[in-house]
Amino acid sequence: MCGIVGYLGTAPAAPVLIDGLEKLEYRGYDSAGIALMSEGKLAVVRRKGRVAELAFARTMQGDLGIGHTRWATHGAPCERNAHPHRCGKICLVHNGIIENAASLRAACEARGEAFSSDTDSEVAAHLIDGLYRKEGDLLRAVKGAAGQLVGSYAFAVLAEGERQIVCARMHSPLIVAEGADGVFAASDLAAVQAEGRTAYVLEDGDFARLTDGGVELFDGALSPVAREAVPLGCEEPAPDAGAFRHFMRKEIDEVPQAVQNSIPDLSKPEFSDLCKVLCQTQYLHIVACGTAYHSGLCMKHAAELFARVPTQVSIASEYRYADPIVPPRTLTIAVSQSGETADTLAAAQLAKEKGSRLLAVTNVAHSSLTRLADFVLPTHAGREVGVAATKSFNAQLAVLYALAARLALARGRRAPTLAGLPTLAEETLVRCGRIGAWTPYFQGARSVFFLGRGADRCAALEGSLKLKEISYLPSEGYAAGELKHGTLALVDNATPVVALACDRALADKTMNAVHEVYARGAPVFLVTPFEELYHAREVTASVLLPRCEPAFSPILSVIPLQLLAYHVSLALGRDPDKPRNLAKSVTVE
């Protein structure tokens, strides 16, 4: 959540900051702002809404500044609460949550200090300003203030009249970089990517000072410290939706390639240490949030079916506070598209502390999760601009299914192949051409249910989440057999039901639920590879999938569900790429 940038160099700072914020806008759309220093004086501009609202500021003077794009935690989305925040000579931007902000604010107000926003972040500006006025040293002032904070933060801080930026990190991502054209700070490598620059990823408790002389890094005691240098390549081209109206639609079209690129060859020598651990693994624990949690459920189904390894999937925000039991020879798999999901990182750290080996599945190299893990299996989905995960989910399944197959081999059991799945995904896209015609049934819906059994239930949960995220319709994914234990009371002719029946052994049982909802007037939409079900009289419309290994079917069956969510979103006048209240990377609790 929230994106921060900082720049000090030889070029005008405003365009550098605004361009960086545009690359970080996936982290928040509520408001944006920049602060620029020219001839020792600070000027701050802030606007409610997206980074485009700052276009007028590109011509502002100054070659030193900081910027921010906000996802609101404390305080409503408005210009008053937009960053940067000022107090005295101090100006800062913040990503994270200060959990003891209320008590700190009360102490400041008791001293007669006035606040101009409702945010937790402004408290930090007040603390730093007080210490800076006493000590006259910005780095030490930031350290002293940080020592009073409980929660998470990534800060970039200016002091009026001083040509430096001081940064601090605790439980929120932050990188600094240097090149011939200056020094930089950002929440994400993408914001500073350019040929010839070198980046450094700060660790929790680190501080950095950026000056004309370059980047200085410090540990929690302000002792100089070295961090791994990450050479940066050419700047990524600006995202382009091409012939598509929205990035989400383009990214669904890229699912087959994402699957193809992400299936790992675990027989390669670089995975030998991981494969040794797989041979010794007796239990799997999976920790994840949201869409990644659903990919973990799909992995559980495959791992237990093929490898017969007991697998527990936990929502990371619950796992981290549950004092989990981690038996010997447990391998914990942490799944996070960004590698920066706060709850998943905390759960992964807890699993390691309890003696588990840790495997990361993520789409982002050099993320906090990759540095924490013992092993990494990257997904290669490419950049995903749409907030609602599409191709990154299918890429996670490609990695996790390959891992389940390798685990089965390690136990001398049948290991199904994934080789044909990219081609089948291409075929699935072709077969989904009529899904847009389903939307009238959803426009007036009071709620929507997605039903399935086994692996189909896992896909149903993800399909429901997609619809909720971008159409704002109330929706639930259910085990088909549970429908009659309460939920059937909600079903009527204003309740569309999407049923998945991709496993022949379970399909007839799922169709029992279809009969039940049809009898109560619900329009039914079916996703199945079986022609005899595709033509069932109770079904309003269907998608006929190509056949594949039933345990792997979510990698195909979720594609029509992603497209359904997209088309319903458009029919309801929503922006599928940037749904309200959501951000791509969830770096706070």
Secondary structure, DSSP 8 states (H G I E B T S, - for coil): --EEEEEEESS-HHHHHHHHHHHHGGG--SEEEEEEEETTEEEEEEEES-GGGGGGGGG---SEEEEEEE--SSS-SSGGG-S-EEETTEEEEEES-BTTHHHHHHHHHHTT---SSS-SHHHHHHHHHHHHHHH--HHHHHHHHHTT--B-EEEEEEETT---EEEEEEBS--EEEEETTEEEEESSGGGT--TT-EEEE--TT-EEEEETTEEEEE-TTS-B----EEE--S-------TTSSSHHHHHHHTHHHHHHHH---TTSGGGHHHHHHHHH--EEEEEE-HHHHHHHHHHHHHIIIII---EEEEEHHHHTTS-----TTEEEEEEESSS--HHHHHHHHHHHHTT-EEEEEES-TT-HHHHH-SEEEE-------SSS-SHHHHHHHHHHHHHHHHHHHHTT------TTHHHHHHHHHHHTTTGGGGTHHHHT-S-EEEEESTHHHHHHHHHHHHHHHHH---EEEEEGGGTTTTGGGG-STT--EEEE---HHHHHHHHHHHHHHHHTT--EEEEES-HHHHT-TT-SEEEE-----GGGTHHHHHHHHHHHHHHHHHHTT--SSS-TT--SS----
